[in-house]
Amino acid sequence: MKTTLDLDDELLERAMALAAREGRSLTALVEDGLRLRVRRLGTGKVVEPEIAVYEGRGGLVPGVDPLSNRSLEHAADDDA
């Protein structure tokens, strides 16, 4: 459905910049915000947004222990 909204200029600029950074349309950003707000009002609870999960390939360089701060720091210092 099409509608017309009067929005604060600064808010609109910030929303447009956020949508551009995320590679999304302003419409999608506004819809997500409205869904979150309606959900909160409907249940009386705060609904946590979904966490983005990277499902690509790759990972740590062989030999780096992800449970060791020292190993991670050492890997970060390498110029690899």
C-alpha positions in Angstrom: 0.0 0.0 0.0 1.3 3.4 -0.8 1.1 6.2 1.8 2.6 9.6 2.4 4.5 10.4 5.6 5.8 13.7 7.0 9.2 12.8 8.6 11.8 14.9 10.4 14.5 15.8 7.8 17.4 14.7 10.0 15.7 11.4 10.8 15.0 10.8 7.1 18.6 11.5 6.1 19.9 9.1 8.8 17.4 6.4 7.8 18.4 6.8 4.1 22.1 6.6 5.0 21.5 3.4 7.1 19.4 1.8 4.3 22.2 2.6 1.8 24.9 1.1 4.1 22.8 -2.0 4.5 22.0 -2.2 0.8 18.3 -2.1 1.5 15.5 0.2 0.5 14.1 2.9 2.7 10.7 1.1 2.5 12.3 -2.1 3.9 13.9 -0.2 6.8 10.6 1.5 7.7 8.7 -1.8 7.5 11.2 -3.5 9.8 10.9 -0.7 12.3 7.1 -0.7 12.2 7.1 -4.5 12.6 9.3 -4.3 15.7 7.2 -1.6 17.3 3.9 -3.4 16.5 5.3 -6.7 17.9 6.3 -5.0 21.1 2.9 -3.4 21.6 1.1 -6.6 20.8 2.9 -8.8 23.3 3.9 -6.3 25.9 7.4 -7.8 25.7 10.6 -6.4 24.1 11.3 -8.5 21.1 15.0 -8.9 20.3 16.0 -8.5 16.7 17.5 -11.4 14.9 21.3 -11.6 14.9 22.9 -11.7 11.5 25.0 -14.8 11.1 27.8 -15.1 8.5 27.4 -18.4 6.7 30.3 -18.0 4.3 33.4 -20.1 4.0 36.8 -19.4 5.5 37.7 -19.2 9.1 40.9 -18.9 11.0 44.3 -19.5 9.6 45.5 -23.0 10.5 47.3 -23.0 13.8 45.3 -20.2 15.4 43.4 -21.4 18.5 40.1 -19.4 18.8 39.9 -20.1 22.5 43.4 -18.6 23.2 43.7 -14.8 23.5 47.5 -15.1 23.1 47.0 -17.1 19.9 44.5 -14.6 18.5 46.7 -11.6 19.5 49.7 -13.2 17.8 47.8 -13.9 14.7 46.5 -10.3 14.6 50.1 -9.0 14.8 51.2 -11.1 11.8 51.4 -9.3 8.5 49.7 -12.2 6.7 
